[in-house]
Amino acid sequence: MTNDTISITIKNNATSRVDTLIKKDFPHLSNTEIETICSLGLVQKDDRILKKGNRVDTNINIFLTNSQKNASLYKNKDVKLDIVYEDEHIIFVNKSSSVQTVSNSFLDTNTLSNYMAGYMNTIDKGGILNAGSINRLDNDTSGLVLFAKTDEAYDYLYNIYHKKGGKDVEKYYIATVIDRNKQFVNHIYMNDSIEKSNDKKMCISNYGDYAFSEASMLGHNDVYATLFIRLYTGLRHQLRLQLASRGFAIVGDSLYGEENIENDDRLMLHCYSMAISHPISKKKMIICCEPCF
C-alpha cells in the first residue's frame, strides 16, 4: 500500500461477486485494474482477503489510492518534461526511452501521462489515463509524442491521425541497425502483414494488418547503419519487426534482435519528426526532435 491508500467500505445486501461490487461503486476502474487490486490482497471481508470471483452477501472493504477513488490521473511533478513545442492547443514532448507513454492504471505514477498531469491540467477526452495523447510510442522508443490540450484539438487531431488512416500525418524515425556485411541498399520499401504472436511479440503473417514503411540510408560503418524511416501505418512494434525480419535488427532490441552488441543499453529508435495540420489554424506544422544517440 502507498501512503495515500485509504480504506473504503462497499455496501452490499445481496449475494454478489466481488468484482461486480467493485465495478458498481467504481465504474471508472477497468476490469484489469480490478483484477490487479484483488490479486494484491486489497479487497477484504473481516480481515480475510477476497478474490475477484468470490461471492459475498455482506459489506466488503477495499483499499484504494486517492487517484483510484477519485478517477484522477496521478500528478508526477518530480520529472521535468522535455517540451519541443507548445501553444494553447497542443504540446509536443520528447519522450525518453524506457518511459511508458500512457498510464494503464490509476496506480501508475511514472508514465508520460503522469508527467503531463504534473505539468498541466490534462483533458479527459479519450480517457482520463490517456491525458490527451494523440500518438503512442513503444516504451523503449524515444521521440515525439503529441498531446492535445483542449477537446476541440483532440477531436481534430485524433480524426486525422487515426480515423483517416493517418494519410494527413507524416511520421519520420531515425534508427541505428546492425549491418555487419553492409547489405543495406540505399532505399527499401517494407510492405508486410503483421499480427500478434504472443503477449510480447508481433509477427509477419499472411493474415495480419497491413504495415508499410520505407527506409533510406543516412550513414554506415563496419557494424552499424543509420536509417531515416517514414512510417505510413503504425502498428505495434512495426519498425522493429520489419527491420529485424530483413536482417537489420535495431541496436538494443532484445526482443527482435539476435545479436548481443556492446553499449546497447537502449533501443536505438527515435521518432524524429512529425508533419501535421494545426487543429485550429489548419496550417501545416513540421516538428523535429534530434535523437540522443
PENORUR-V112842 format. One line per field, one symbol per residue. burial: + if it has 9 or more other ideal C-beta (glycine too) atoms within 8 Angstrom, else -. A space follows every 10 residues. Layout:
# PENORUR-V112842
burial=???
This chain:
# PENORUR-V112842
burial=----++-+-+ -+---++++- +++--+--+- --++++++-- -++++----+ -+---+---+ +++++++++- +-++-+---- --+++---++ +++++-+-++ +++-++++-- ++++++++-- -++--+-+++ +++++-++++ ++++++++++ -+++++++++ +--+-+--+- +++++++++- ---+-----+ -++++----- ++++---+-- +++++++--+ ---+++++++ +++-+-++++ ++++---+++ +++--++--- +--+-+++++ +++++++++- ----+-+-+- +--
